[in-house]
């Protein structure tokens, strides 16, 4: 019923002379609960959209597993940079002092809401393996983001409980604090189990930091 109601809204917008543009940020929502309904909703959006913006050239091919996207409606504009949007006045030394990490540490930063699809437990396991392999190196891992699932947060806390070199910053960060995280980093990590587009990847590029991420 809600999808039909939304369809009527889209139809009315068009009758009122509006053009409708949809950005396909994801094929389906992460951790989708009602897949059939989500597919049906996107079928409606695709039908009534005058143009469909994709940020990844393989988006329509991947979407075809669930719903068809007419090529004649699609236009490609990649995910933009955040250049000149976030403050970037801090040097690495100051950023590390503010973050509470040593100047001699090799620092990995994982930033963003703490969702399961972001592979945070897998990241922690990989970090532990790296530490065990290079025992003479001084590593730090900082995970920063808003918890979205209490049970997943509990798993994360359990996984880092015996590792003093992993820090967890729970909560949304203010815009001015983003530069502290990224300027303190040696490497940004985005170990996503499932992804199509990533703002964090573009943030890493904005701050000119190397990125470890899936090949997709």
ZATI-744922 format. One record per atom (N, C-alpha, C): residue in one letter; atom name; x, y, z. Coordinates in Angstrom, 3 decimals. Layout:
a,CA,X,Y,Z;
...
***
This chain:
x,N,0.830,-1.206,0.000;
x,CA,0.000,0.000,0.000;
x,C,0.866,1.258,0.000;
x,N,1.948,1.228,0.760;
x,CA,2.828,2.402,0.836;
x,C,3.528,2.642,-0.508;
x,N,3.887,1.552,-1.183;
x,CA,4.528,1.694,-2.500;
x,C,3.535,2.263,-3.514;
x,N,2.318,1.796,-3.486;
x,CA,1.293,2.321,-4.392;
x,C,1.041,3.803,-4.128;
x,N,1.052,4.166,-2.850;
x,CA,0.864,5.571,-2.480;
x,C,2.015,6.428,-3.005;
x,N,3.237,5.892,-2.891;
x,CA,4.406,6.614,-3.389;
x,C,4.344,6.740,-4.912;
x,N,3.872,5.693,-5.573;
x,CA,3.730,5.726,-7.028;
x,C,2.760,6.839,-7.444;
x,N,1.672,6.993,-6.714;
x,CA,0.712,8.047,-7.019;
x,C,1.332,9.434,-6.822;
x,N,2.200,9.541,-5.816;
x,CA,2.898,10.816,-5.579;
x,C,3.805,11.157,-6.751;
x,N,4.554,10.165,-7.234;
x,CA,5.454,10.393,-8.361;
x,C,4.671,10.784,-9.612;
x,N,3.541,10.100,-9.825;
x,CA,2.690,10.393,-10.972;
x,C,2.170,11.829,-10.899;
x,N,1.780,12.244,-9.693;
x,CA,1.266,13.600,-9.502;
x,C,2.355,14.645,-9.733;
x,N,3.589,14.342,-9.260;
x,CA,4.719,15.268,-9.490;
x,C,4.920,15.488,-10.986;
x,N,4.858,14.397,-11.743;
x,CA,5.029,14.517,-13.187;
x,C,3.891,15.313,-13.826;
x,N,2.658,15.068,-13.373;
x,CA,1.513,15.805,-13.907;
x,C,1.632,17.299,-13.606;
x,N,2.293,17.610,-12.491;
x,CA,2.491,19.011,-12.112;
x,C,3.665,19.657,-12.851;
x,N,4.302,18.882,-13.744;
x,CA,5.366,19.443,-14.573;
x,C,6.770,19.262,-14.048;
x,N,6.936,18.496,-12.981;
x,CA,8.274,18.284,-12.426;
x,C,9.024,17.192,-13.183;
x,N,10.336,17.351,-13.297;
x,CA,11.212,16.293,-13.778;
x,C,11.789,15.571,-12.559;
x,N,11.907,14.264,-12.649;
x,CA,12.367,13.460,-11.514;
x,C,13.717,12.822,-11.853;
x,N,14.700,13.073,-11.001;
x,CA,16.032,12.479,-11.161;
x,C,16.327,11.644,-9.922;
x,N,16.742,10.410,-10.127;
x,CA,17.077,9.506,-9.023;
x,C,18.567,9.197,-9.062;
x,N,19.234,9.353,-7.923;
x,CA,20.607,8.891,-7.789;
x,C,20.598,7.490,-7.197;
x,N,21.156,6.526,-7.935;
x,CA,21.240,5.147,-7.446;
x,C,22.499,5.003,-6.594;
x,N,22.350,5.300,-5.308;
x,CA,23.519,5.217,-4.423;
x,C,23.855,3.765,-4.093;
x,N,22.813,2.960,-3.910;
x,CA,22.975,1.523,-3.678;
x,C,21.957,0.770,-4.534;
x,N,22.265,-0.484,-4.853;
x,CA,21.315,-1.307,-5.602;
x,C,20.075,-1.561,-4.755;
x,N,20.298,-2.021,-3.522;
x,CA,19.268,-2.180,-2.494;
x,C,19.856,-1.656,-1.188;
x,N,19.034,-1.343,-0.194;
x,CA,19.582,-0.884,1.078;
x,C,20.483,-1.949,1.704;
x,N,21.483,-1.498,2.454;
x,CA,22.311,-2.441,3.201;
x,C,21.451,-3.101,4.280;
x,N,21.708,-4.361,4.554;
x,CA,20.967,-5.111,5.571;
x,C,19.454,-5.046,5.302;
x,N,19.097,-5.231,4.039;
x,CA,17.695,-5.096,3.642;
x,C,16.820,-6.111,4.386;
x,N,15.689,-5.629,4.913;
x,CA,14.788,-6.487,5.686;
x,C,13.643,-7.028,4.831;
x,N,13.168,-6.226,3.857;
x,CA,12.022,-6.625,3.033;
x,C,12.423,-6.501,1.562;
x,N,13.142,-7.509,1.084;
x,CA,13.753,-7.415,-0.242;
x,C,12.712,-7.228,-1.348;
x,N,11.629,-8.006,-1.328;
x,CA,10.625,-7.903,-2.395;
x,C,10.018,-6.500,-2.448;
x,N,9.757,-5.936,-1.272;
x,CA,9.180,-4.591,-1.225;
x,C,10.191,-3.554,-1.719;
x,N,11.444,-3.713,-1.352;
x,CA,12.479,-2.763,-1.791;
x,C,12.665,-2.824,-3.310;
x,N,12.596,-4.025,-3.862;
x,CA,12.699,-4.176,-5.326;
x,C,11.504,-3.500,-6.001;
x,N,10.315,-3.750,-5.466;
x,CA,9.101,-3.152,-6.031;
x,C,9.161,-1.629,-5.980;
x,N,9.683,-1.084,-4.897;
x,CA,9.819,0.363,-4.757;
x,C,10.753,0.917,-5.835;
x,N,11.862,0.238,-6.066;
x,CA,12.817,0.705,-7.075;
x,C,12.269,0.571,-8.491;
x,N,11.444,-0.438,-8.711;
x,CA,10.794,-0.570,-10.024;
x,C,9.897,0.641,-10.305;
x,N,9.228,1.121,-9.266;
x,CA,8.387,2.308,-9.403;
x,C,9.249,3.542,-9.674;
x,N,10.329,3.692,-8.915;
x,CA,11.213,4.851,-9.086;
x,C,11.807,4.860,-10.490;
x,N,12.269,3.706,-10.959;
x,CA,12.855,3.609,-12.301;
x,C,11.823,3.975,-13.368;
x,N,10.582,3.511,-13.195;
x,CA,9.543,3.768,-14.192;
x,C,9.247,5.253,-14.331;
x,N,9.165,5.965,-13.217;
x,CA,8.731,7.361,-13.262;
x,C,9.889,8.364,-13.296;
x,N,11.103,7.917,-13.043;
x,CA,12.240,8.836,-13.110;
x,C,12.508,9.236,-14.559;
x,N,12.750,10.519,-14.780;
x,CA,13.112,10.994,-16.117;
x,C,14.583,10.726,-16.407;
x,N,15.386,10.721,-15.358;
x,CA,16.820,10.440,-15.505;
x,C,17.311,9.736,-14.252;
x,N,18.308,8.847,-14.435;
x,CA,18.863,8.072,-13.326;
x,C,20.365,8.294,-13.289;
x,N,20.821,8.863,-12.179;
x,CA,22.239,9.170,-11.999;
x,C,22.942,7.994,-11.314;
x,N,24.016,7.504,-11.920;
x,CA,24.832,6.461,-11.296;
x,C,26.236,7.008,-11.048;
x,N,26.838,6.589,-9.938;
x,CA,28.186,7.025,-9.592;
x,C,29.226,5.952,-9.887;
x,N,28.750,4.775,-10.272;
x,CA,29.614,3.660,-10.633;
x,C,29.108,3.103,-11.957;
x,N,29.993,2.938,-12.922;
x,CA,29.564,2.544,-14.267;
x,C,28.968,1.142,-14.326;
x,N,29.245,0.329,-13.314;
x,CA,28.702,-1.028,-13.317;
x,C,27.367,-1.115,-12.556;
x,N,26.841,0.021,-12.118;
x,CA,25.629,0.027,-11.295;
x,C,24.450,-0.654,-11.985;
x,N,24.195,-0.305,-13.252;
x,CA,23.010,-0.851,-13.930;
x,C,23.137,-2.355,-14.154;
x,N,24.349,-2.808,-14.445;
x,CA,24.560,-4.247,-14.637;
x,C,24.287,-5.008,-13.350;
x,N,24.755,-4.463,-12.248;
x,CA,24.550,-5.126,-10.957;
x,C,23.088,-5.049,-10.523;
x,N,22.420,-3.953,-10.888;
x,CA,21.008,-3.807,-10.531;
x,C,20.125,-4.792,-11.291;
x,N,20.562,-5.202,-12.495;
x,CA,19.739,-6.058,-13.360;
x,C,19.395,-7.406,-12.718;
x,N,20.128,-7.772,-11.691;
x,CA,19.822,-9.001,-10.948;
x,C,18.485,-8.863,-10.227;
x,N,18.085,-7.611,-9.933;
x,CA,16.876,-7.358,-9.153;
x,C,15.798,-6.608,-9.933;
x,N,16.210,-5.639,-10.757;
x,CA,15.245,-4.842,-11.526;
x,C,15.961,-4.249,-12.732;
x,N,15.198,-3.952,-13.768;
x,CA,15.777,-3.442,-15.017;
x,C,15.844,-1.918,-14.986;
x,N,16.964,-1.395,-15.507;
x,CA,17.162,0.056,-15.582;
x,C,17.404,0.407,-17.052;
x,N,16.491,1.150,-17.690;
x,CA,16.658,1.489,-19.113;
x,C,17.909,2.337,-19.342;
x,N,18.755,1.906,-20.247;
x,CA,20.009,2.624,-20.505;
x,C,19.780,4.067,-20.950;
x,N,18.653,4.301,-21.655;
x,CA,18.411,5.650,-22.174;
x,C,18.129,6.671,-21.067;
x,N,17.825,6.194,-19.862;
x,CA,17.584,7.112,-18.736;
x,C,18.848,7.375,-17.915;
x,N,19.887,6.597,-18.137;
x,CA,21.049,6.599,-17.237;
x,C,22.100,7.613,-17.677;
x,N,22.644,8.344,-16.702;
x,CA,23.838,9.147,-16.961;
x,C,24.827,8.945,-15.814;
x,N,26.112,8.979,-16.156;
x,CA,27.181,8.658,-15.216;
x,C,27.935,9.917,-14.796;
x,N,27.928,10.193,-13.500;
x,CA,28.785,11.231,-12.912;
x,C,29.397,10.610,-11.671;
x,N,30.718,10.444,-11.625;
x,CA,31.331,9.758,-10.486;
x,C,31.159,10.529,-9.183;
x,N,31.313,9.810,-8.079;
x,CA,31.228,10.408,-6.745;
x,C,32.229,11.555,-6.659;
x,N,31.792,12.741,-6.249;
x,CA,32.706,13.889,-6.234;
x,C,33.689,13.865,-5.071;
x,N,34.692,14.683,-5.190;
x,CA,35.643,14.911,-4.100;
x,C,34.987,15.783,-3.033;
x,N,35.587,15.797,-1.836;
x,CA,35.146,16.700,-0.777;
x,C,36.101,17.885,-0.634;
x,N,36.906,18.108,-1.654;
x,CA,37.882,19.204,-1.640;
x,C,37.192,20.526,-1.317;
x,N,37.760,21.256,-0.348;
x,CA,37.266,22.568,0.093;
x,C,35.924,22.511,0.827;
x,N,35.456,21.309,1.137;
x,CA,34.231,21.187,1.937;
x,C,34.586,21.013,3.408;
x,N,35.460,20.034,3.701;
x,CA,35.903,19.839,5.076;
x,C,37.152,20.666,5.349;
x,N,37.226,21.206,6.561;
x,CA,38.425,21.941,6.962;
x,C,39.638,21.031,6.850;
x,N,40.763,21.604,6.445;
x,CA,41.989,20.816,6.301;
x,C,43.189,21.692,6.650;
x,N,43.164,22.199,7.880;
x,CA,44.214,23.132,8.316;
x,C,45.221,22.474,9.245;
x,N,44.918,21.265,9.738;
x,CA,45.797,20.624,10.719;
x,C,46.925,19.865,10.038;
x,N,48.128,20.018,10.575;
x,CA,49.247,19.202,10.104;
x,C,49.179,17.849,10.820;
x,N,49.865,16.818,10.276;
x,CA,49.800,15.481,10.875;
x,C,50.235,15.428,12.337;
x,N,51.247,16.215,12.702;
x,CA,51.733,16.205,14.094;
x,C,50.640,16.674,15.046;
x,N,49.985,17.777,14.711;
x,CA,48.902,18.301,15.556;
x,C,47.720,17.348,15.585;
x,N,47.392,16.786,14.420;
x,CA,46.269,15.858,14.343;
x,C,46.500,14.637,15.228;
x,N,47.704,14.104,15.210;
x,CA,48.011,12.931,16.041;
x,C,47.985,13.275,17.529;
x,N,48.459,14.467,17.867;
x,CA,48.414,14.907,19.262;
x,C,46.962,14.992,19.724;
x,N,46.107,15.582,18.892;
x,CA,44.692,15.726,19.245;
x,C,43.974,14.384,19.312;
x,N,44.392,13.436,18.489;
x,CA,43.761,12.112,18.459;
x,C,44.320,11.191,19.547;
x,N,45.468,11.551,20.089;
x,CA,46.070,10.751,21.153;
x,C,46.841,9.549,20.654;
x,N,47.440,9.676,19.468;
x,CA,48.290,8.597,18.952;
x,C,49.721,9.112,18.839;
x,N,50.664,8.190,18.922;
x,CA,52.080,8.554,18.919;
x,C,52.541,8.953,17.520;
x,N,53.537,9.814,17.479;
x,CA,54.126,10.216,16.206;
x,C,54.815,9.042,15.515;
x,N,55.240,8.051,16.286;
x,CA,55.969,6.916,15.710;
x,C,55.039,5.787,15.253;
x,N,53.766,5.869,15.589;
x,CA,52.814,4.826,15.202;
x,C,52.509,4.867,13.709;
x,N,52.285,3.684,13.130;
x,CA,51.703,3.583,11.793;
x,C,50.206,3.450,12.010;
x,N,49.433,4.439,11.570;
x,CA,48.035,4.571,11.979;
x,C,47.068,4.217,10.846;
x,N,46.179,3.264,11.142;
x,CA,45.067,2.906,10.251;
x,C,43.796,3.556,10.786;
x,N,43.010,4.170,9.904;
x,CA,41.747,4.783,10.302;
x,C,40.603,4.133,9.541;
x,N,39.562,3.709,10.280;
x,CA,38.315,3.243,9.670;
x,C,37.227,4.194,10.136;
x,N,36.570,4.859,9.187;
x,CA,35.621,5.917,9.529;
x,C,34.258,5.647,8.897;
x,N,33.214,5.875,9.675;
x,CA,31.848,5.716,9.160;
x,C,30.988,4.918,10.118;
x,N,29.678,5.010,9.938;
x,CA,28.734,4.312,10.811;
x,C,29.089,2.832,10.929;
x,N,28.907,2.285,12.116;
x,CA,29.362,0.923,12.413;
x,C,28.325,-0.114,11.975;
x,N,28.249,-0.340,10.668;
x,CA,27.338,-1.331,10.102;
x,C,28.074,-2.648,9.849;
x,N,27.338,-3.754,9.861;
x,CA,27.940,-5.065,9.610;
x,C,28.577,-5.156,8.231;
x,N,27.921,-4.571,7.211;
x,CA,28.439,-4.699,5.853;
x,C,29.798,-4.029,5.688;
x,N,30.196,-3.217,6.669;
x,CA,31.484,-2.522,6.570;
x,C,32.661,-3.374,7.028;
x,N,32.390,-4.583,7.491;
x,CA,33.471,-5.537,7.756;
x,C,34.396,-5.157,8.890;
x,N,33.865,-4.582,9.952;
x,CA,34.725,-4.092,11.040;
x,C,35.358,-5.246,11.818;
x,N,34.598,-6.311,12.058;
x,CA,35.174,-7.474,12.752;
x,C,36.286,-8.086,11.900;
x,N,36.055,-8.170,10.589;
x,CA,37.089,-8.700,9.675;
x,C,38.329,-7.806,9.701;
x,N,38.112,-6.500,9.789;
x,CA,39.238,-5.557,9.880;
x,C,40.040,-5.785,11.158;
x,N,39.351,-5.965,12.264;
x,CA,40.036,-6.192,13.548;
x,C,40.858,-7.476,13.494;
x,N,40.294,-8.527,12.913;
x,CA,41.024,-9.789,12.776;
x,C,42.281,-9.608,11.916;
x,N,42.129,-8.857,10.809;
x,CA,43.269,-8.608,9.920;
x,C,44.338,-7.797,10.636;
x,N,43.909,-6.827,11.420;
x,CA,44.852,-5.985,12.171;
x,C,45.637,-6.820,13.187;
x,N,44.930,-7.716,13.882;
x,CA,45.601,-8.585,14.844;
x,C,46.643,-9.469,14.160;
x,N,46.302,-9.977,12.970;
x,CA,47.252,-10.797,12.207;
x,C,48.469,-9.981,11.798;
x,N,48.250,-8.738,11.407;
x,CA,49.353,-7.858,11.018;
x,C,50.278,-7.601,12.204;
x,N,49.695,-7.343,13.364;
x,CA,50.494,-7.123,14.568;
x,C,51.334,-8.345,14.918;
x,N,50.721,-9.514,14.809;
x,CA,51.434,-10.751,15.141;
x,C,52.577,-11.016,14.170;
x,N,52.406,-10.593,12.919;
x,CA,53.424,-10.833,11.892;
x,C,54.585,-9.864,12.016;
x,N,54.298,-8.624,12.402;
x,CA,55.334,-7.594,12.489;
x,C,55.415,-7.063,13.923;
x,N,55.914,-7.897,14.818;
x,CA,55.887,-7.567,16.247;
x,C,56.789,-6.392,16.605;
x,N,57.751,-6.057,15.740;
x,CA,58.644,-4.940,16.038;
x,C,58.068,-3.602,15.599;
x,N,56.959,-3.619,14.835;
x,CA,56.351,-2.383,14.342;
x,C,55.346,-1.830,15.355;
x,N,55.177,-0.539,15.343;
x,CA,54.232,0.123,16.234;
x,C,53.009,0.539,15.425;
x,N,51.935,-0.258,15.538;
x,CA,50.713,-0.008,14.784;
x,C,49.623,0.568,15.687;
x,N,48.719,1.338,15.093;
x,CA,47.501,1.780,15.775;
x,C,46.334,1.681,14.800;
x,N,45.198,1.260,15.323;
x,CA,43.955,1.238,14.544;
x,C,42.927,2.081,15.283;
x,N,42.369,3.059,14.592;
x,CA,41.310,3.892,15.164;
x,C,40.038,3.673,14.340;
x,N,38.976,3.216,15.016;
x,CA,37.677,2.990,14.394;
x,C,36.742,4.078,14.917;
x,N,36.168,4.858,14.018;
x,CA,35.335,5.984,14.445;
x,C,34.013,5.978,13.697;
x,N,32.911,5.975,14.448;
x,CA,31.605,6.002,13.788;
x,C,30.462,5.798,14.760;
x,N,29.275,6.062,14.280;
x,CA,28.064,5.932,15.089;
x,C,27.578,4.487,15.081;
x,N,27.416,3.863,16.266;
x,CA,26.862,2.499,16.308;
x,C,25.439,2.481,15.770;
x,N,25.110,1.427,15.005;
x,CA,23.759,1.319,14.445;
x,C,23.046,0.065,14.925;
x,N,23.781,-0.818,15.602;
x,CA,23.248,-2.127,15.988;
x,C,23.924,-2.503,17.312;
x,N,23.139,-2.603,18.375;
x,CA,23.713,-2.863,19.703;
x,C,24.464,-4.188,19.761;
x,N,23.910,-5.211,19.107;
x,CA,24.570,-6.515,19.147;
x,C,25.893,-6.477,18.390;
x,N,25.932,-5.745,17.273;
x,CA,27.183,-5.628,16.512;
x,C,28.205,-4.818,17.293;
x,N,27.757,-3.768,17.960;
x,CA,28.665,-2.980,18.795;
x,C,29.267,-3.851,19.888;
x,N,28.452,-4.719,20.462;
x,CA,28.942,-5.633,21.500;
x,C,30.019,-6.557,20.942;
x,N,29.814,-7.052,19.711;
x,CA,30.824,-7.908,19.065;
x,C,32.130,-7.147,18.848;
x,N,32.013,-5.893,18.425;
x,CA,33.209,-5.068,18.197;
x,C,33.962,-4.853,19.509;
x,N,33.230,-4.499,20.555;
x,CA,33.867,-4.256,21.855;
x,C,34.560,-5.515,22.370;
x,N,33.926,-6.669,22.182;
x,CA,34.552,-7.932,22.586;
x,C,35.829,-8.185,21.786;
x,N,35.790,-7.898,20.488;
x,CA,36.933,-8.168,19.612;
x,C,38.137,-7.297,19.936;
x,N,37.898,-6.086,20.453;
x,CA,39.026,-5.173,20.731;
x,C,39.389,-5.127,22.213;
x,N,38.684,-5.893,23.048;
x,CA,38.838,-5.771,24.503;
x,C,40.259,-6.044,24.994;
x,N,40.981,-6.912,24.304;
x,CA,42.337,-7.259,24.760;
x,C,43.428,-6.683,23.863;
x,N,43.079,-5.672,23.071;
x,CA,44.068,-5.081,22.158;
x,C,44.193,-3.588,22.487;
x,N,45.267,-3.223,23.152;
x,CA,45.426,-1.842,23.627;
x,C,45.685,-0.852,22.508;
x,N,46.071,-1.346,21.327;
x,CA,46.413,-0.432,20.235;
x,C,45.236,-0.167,19.283;
x,N,44.045,-0.633,19.664;
x,CA,42.837,-0.325,18.892;
x,C,41.961,0.615,19.705;
x,N,41.590,1.726,19.096;
x,CA,40.703,2.694,19.750;
x,C,39.370,2.738,19.016;
x,N,38.292,2.844,19.793;
x,CA,36.955,2.961,19.209;
x,C,36.348,4.285,19.648;
x,N,36.025,5.129,18.687;
x,CA,35.347,6.400,18.960;
x,C,33.895,6.233,18.531;
x,N,33.003,6.153,19.510;
x,CA,31.591,5.928,19.222;
x,C,30.866,7.264,19.090;
x,N,30.198,7.464,17.985;
x,CA,29.406,8.670,17.818;
x,C,29.734,9.415,16.544;
x,N,28.832,10.302,16.163;
x,CA,29.038,11.110,14.970;
x,C,30.085,12.182,15.258;
x,N,30.943,12.432,14.287;
x,CA,31.985,13.432,14.455;
x,C,31.550,14.740,13.802;
x,N,31.908,15.843,14.421;
x,CA,31.621,17.143,13.836;
x,C,32.482,17.336,12.585;
x,N,32.014,18.191,11.684;
x,CA,32.744,18.408,10.427;
x,C,34.190,18.813,10.677;
x,N,34.417,19.673,11.668;
x,CA,35.775,20.161,11.931;
x,C,36.699,19.078,12.477;
x,N,36.104,17.956,12.978;
x,CA,36.907,16.868,13.538;
x,C,37.380,15.879,12.475;
x,N,36.774,15.916,11.288;
x,CA,37.144,14.974,10.233;
x,C,38.625,15.120,9.885;
x,N,39.118,16.346,9.831;
x,CA,40.514,16.574,9.482;
x,C,41.462,15.961,10.508;
x,N,41.045,15.889,11.770;
x,CA,41.891,15.267,12.793;
x,C,42.120,13.803,12.473;
x,N,41.032,13.097,12.154;
x,CA,41.136,11.673,11.815;
x,C,42.008,11.453,10.591;
x,N,41.691,12.154,9.523;
x,CA,42.331,11.862,8.238;
x,C,43.773,12.362,8.176;
x,N,44.071,13.467,8.830;
x,CA,45.455,13.946,8.821;
x,C,46.344,13.150,9.766;
x,N,45.726,12.451,10.731;
x,CA,46.509,11.597,11.634;
x,C,46.828,10.242,11.017;
x,N,46.152,9.909,9.934;
x,CA,46.252,8.563,9.353;
x,C,47.457,8.395,8.447;
x,N,47.996,7.174,8.444;
x,CA,48.914,6.755,7.381;
x,C,48.119,6.117,6.251;
x,N,47.091,5.356,6.643;
x,CA,46.263,4.639,5.667;
x,C,44.807,4.676,6.133;
x,N,43.886,4.866,5.193;
x,CA,42.451,4.742,5.465;
x,C,42.015,3.349,5.018;
x,N,41.184,2.698,5.833;
x,CA,40.706,1.362,5.479;
x,C,39.183,1.380,5.313;
x,N,38.720,0.747,4.242;
x,CA,37.286,0.609,3.977;
x,C,37.032,-0.859,3.630;
x,N,37.060,-1.727,4.633;
x,CA,37.022,-3.184,4.391;
x,C,35.617,-3.715,4.179;
x,N,34.873,-3.075,3.286;
x,CA,33.459,-3.385,3.150;
x,C,33.219,-4.762,2.548;
x,N,32.305,-5.487,3.161;
x,CA,31.893,-6.786,2.642;
x,C,30.982,-6.586,1.431;
x,N,30.238,-5.483,1.435;
x,CA,29.294,-5.180,0.354;
x,C,29.375,-3.685,0.073;
x,N,29.601,-3.302,-1.190;
x,CA,29.700,-1.876,-1.489;
x,C,29.456,-1.615,-2.972;
x,N,29.061,-0.400,-3.282;
x,CA,28.909,0.054,-4.658;
x,C,29.624,1.384,-4.832;
x,N,29.340,2.324,-3.921;
x,CA,29.987,3.631,-3.909;
x,C,30.450,3.915,-2.478;
x,N,31.502,4.711,-2.329;
x,CA,32.018,4.979,-0.992;
x,C,32.451,6.426,-0.843;
x,N,31.756,7.138,0.048;
x,CA,32.179,8.484,0.379;
x,C,33.512,8.501,1.089;
x,N,33.780,7.463,1.900;
x,CA,35.050,7.381,2.620;
x,C,36.226,7.274,1.647;
x,N,36.032,6.545,0.560;
x,CA,37.089,6.437,-0.454;
x,C,37.430,7.812,-1.017;
x,N,36.404,8.626,-1.247;
x,CA,36.644,9.962,-1.780;
x,C,37.189,10.900,-0.720;
x,N,36.847,10.660,0.544;
x,CA,37.455,11.431,1.630;
x,C,38.947,11.143,1.711;
x,N,39.312,9.868,1.555;
x,CA,40.734,9.506,1.555;
x,C,41.463,10.235,0.437;
x,N,40.853,10.277,-0.741;
x,CA,41.466,10.977,-1.867;
x,C,41.567,12.476,-1.585;
x,N,40.522,13.033,-0.967;
x,CA,40.513,14.462,-0.638;
x,C,41.694,14.828,0.257;
x,N,41.967,13.966,1.247;
x,CA,43.071,14.218,2.178;
x,C,44.383,13.586,1.716;
x,N,44.370,13.057,0.466;
x,CA,45.569,12.493,-0.159;
x,C,46.188,11.369,0.691;
x,N,45.319,10.446,1.124;
x,CA,45.751,9.298,1.911;
x,C,45.538,8.004,1.136;
x,N,46.455,7.047,1.272;
x,CA,46.251,5.732,0.637;
x,C,45.005,5.051,1.216;
x,N,44.389,4.218,0.419;
x,CA,43.165,3.538,0.808;
x,C,43.291,2.046,0.603;
x,N,42.886,1.268,1.599;
x,CA,42.762,-0.183,1.437;
x,C,41.268,-0.485,1.366;
x,N,40.829,-1.108,0.259;
x,CA,39.411,-1.334,0.047;
x,C,39.226,-2.517,-0.901;
x,N,37.998,-3.048,-1.013;
x,CA,37.736,-4.140,-1.946;
x,C,38.037,-3.712,-3.393;
x,N,38.349,-4.659,-4.237;
x,CA,38.679,-4.391,-5.632;
x,C,37.498,-3.830,-6.418;
x,N,36.280,-3.942,-5.866;
x,CA,35.100,-3.386,-6.533;
x,C,35.073,-1.875,-6.478;
***
